[in-house]
């Protein structure tokens, strides 16, 4: 008795579980292509390789199923010659790249997710084919290079062309084709380290007949329609590598503002070389420059234009020739000075009777023309025993001059002027005045009282100030100090490591929390005393309001329910004395203060009433301001979710109109009050007028429940925009839209590809879309679309077809691959499109017998060759309330290396599919293929053997009868 009860419980639970689950389903993904493709090949069971010619348009479409409608995202990873953009993302069903380039090739992923289960991801590898023009370069054997290619010398002609797939090279001398062994004086080979990248023609000990025109032809064997390309080189006794000379001085010294011209001319080489001006390190030529052959003109030259310039000559013979010159733009810049008190005593002050040194430094171009002069109180000063003037090495830059005053006297006080100039003039002098007197004292640095610890609000403008005394006043250098942890605090506000200030003030505008910390001001040795730098520190504290979450969230609730709102504190400075305040609109609800360890605050609504709908805010405040959480509490219903996987959604029973089965589910129907009705709005895409009507809901809607409404009287072939709005006692909910596009329904009376004859469906799997066939999501592995022309050379021998059913190696078919990792008994199922019943018979009673049902002839070709062939099964799947599968044909074992045809009569009583199931046998020699599938109305004519006729599948009522019958049988058996 217990077994019977358990069986009844199992039957009941199965049907109830199917209803509770509803139509929600995780996503599935399939990638199909359109546009200009050369070939699509399956690789390693899972990934497609899509081949396209450079310059064509790539168009990939991501076909998804699942409910709710999955969100689609295209991404790319590197995989081609190089990656054009790194990872790129596109949120769209269709990925389209016009004028595709070789750098755009790689692996593309389509990812679909709808929040149920794991995201579905499929990939396709795009292989871009191209062929560049070949280039011939000529070299002489190492150790025998001369000005010209004399007689009795060995010459190498190298041909290189970038391509994908690998290029095939061929050589001709004049009209004579050259191959390995065709001429004893010619050798053709590929260097081991460049296999497939280049082809070298070696002329051993040049003969008179070797002076000729040589043509290298590169070919990818017309794949993707890419034609062959060729290059020709004329070899003669004058052939020589390039040589050049520069018609200018080196270095070239010019004044700022002048126009300079660099001239480079070839002095040898055959063919005549091409000339190119470049700068070292890939630096660009000045934007104002003009290049005309070997002549480079730079108008209004500036200091930044100075540097090295190179002329490069190339004629594809030997190595390129290169000669360089340097442009020196005359000028003086960066004048600085410093004072060094008595270097022999540890004293920072200038004292009578001791030595003092004044140093002056200037950068000059050219450095060897730099000259210095000294003045005291405007009069020339010459070197003497007490006034010693020295200069640094003229070759060292920047140049420096020193004035040593020995045994300083009171009469030595005054203004000393350092004058820097260039020997040949042409640029202004630089003069630097230095005052030596009793008031010349080293610097002292301090921070104004009360300014060593500053507190600022985020967004303020703050001035950090260091007071500097002494004469002369040095430049102040600002930098970030080190925090207590010893780690570097970071960069200055302008992004540099240090900032110069002439008045000792550092201004920070729009201060941010990242700017908080220690700042250091330090004296510079330039324009001041050459003594140990003086330093001072300033601590900056930046206060900012509390950061909270969520900043905004919407909460949907039904009347009478209890719920809680929580505002979380992330961080704040200062983090003490934090207060919170809850409001509904302008009405104050509650206030309070945070505890020491408290990280959030909550507000409880015990029973929601109509006045409780609205905007709730929570403000958390400190000294710097407030952070706000906002909660919008509403009774609006969520948006409906249109169902896109409806079988046979579109129908037509009159010539000029069609109908559409509109289906949807309700997102979170129990989150708010019961949905009373839906407002249906519809308009033609070509018109602005909307038609509206209300669809009443008599009972509560369950999650996952599929709702249906039939749209009729739609005009062919117009498209329509449909809008659906849920209505509760709160009011209107969120709106959702979809577009309905007319297309002829797929049924046995219309071909999925081309209508060959009335009442017939045919599919030869020649199109990527597979005539709307699809892979079963519940099997172990998938069927593969393939052609013999793209077959892998490493395929398993002694199994599988060598051509499609018609004998074409370019034609496609579907097959199952029995190689690893497949195991014995693994199943792959291919599902046909869903076919509607003939309009003449679809209205017949469901209780009609099988003999009164319409008959269709299902025919296909199969190839079952190999000693490990498993089984090929065909099932009729009917779309009754309980989907059923009935076996209609089956065959096992090796049937020989040829295509055979199978035909079987089927008698569906409702919309139906055909399921092709391939079962892997005991070994790898067990590939099974199918091709040229057709469905015709009427009985099969002369069907081959091995047909199994099937009965119509039972309805859902029969499932209950089966459960009861089994239970009674078990009860009787136990008795």
Secondary structure, DSSP 8 states (H G I E B T S, - for coil): -HHHHHHHHHHHHHHHHHHHHTT-EEEEEEEEEEES-SEEEEETTTEEEEEEETTS-EEEEEEEEEES--EEEEEEE--SSS-SSSS-EE-SSEEEESS--GGG-EEEEEEEE-SSSS-EEEEEEEEEEEE---EEEEEE-TT---SS--SS--EEEEEE--EES--EEEEEETTEEE-TTS-TTEEEE--GGGTTTEEEEEE-S--GGGSSEEEEEEE-TTGGG---EEEEEE--TT-EEEEEEE-S-SSEEE-TT--EEEEEEEEEEES--EEEEE-GGG----TT-EEETTEEEESS--GGG-EEEEEEEE-SBSS-EEEEEEEEE-EEEEEEEEEEE-TTSS--S--TTS-EEEEEEEEEESGGGEEEEEEETTEEE---SSEEEEE--TTSSSEEEEEEESS--GGG-EEEEEEEEETT--S--EEEEEEESTT-EEEEEE--TT-SEEEEETT--EEEE-EEEEES---EEEEE-B-TTSSB----TTSSSEEEESSSEEEESS--GGG-EEEEEEE-STTEE-S---EEEEEEEEEEEEEEE-SEEEEE--TT--EEEEEEEEEEES-SS-EEEEEETTEEEEEEE--TT--EEEEEESS--GGG-EEEEEEEEETTEEEEEEEEEE-----EEE----TT-EE-SSSSEEEEEEEEEETTGGGSS---EEEEEEEETT----EEEEEE--S---TT--EEEEEEEEETT--EEEEEEEEETTEEEEEEEEEE------BTTS-SS---STTEEEE-S-STTGGG-EE-TTSSS--EEEEGGG--TT--SSSS-SS-TTS-SS-EEEEE--STT--TT-EEEEE---BB--TTTTTS-TT--GGGS--EEEEEEEEE-STT--EEEEEEEE-SSS-EEEEEEEEES---SS-EEEEEEE--SSSEEEEEEEE--SSSS--EEEEEEEEEES--SS--S-B--------HHHHHHHHHHHHHHHHHHH-
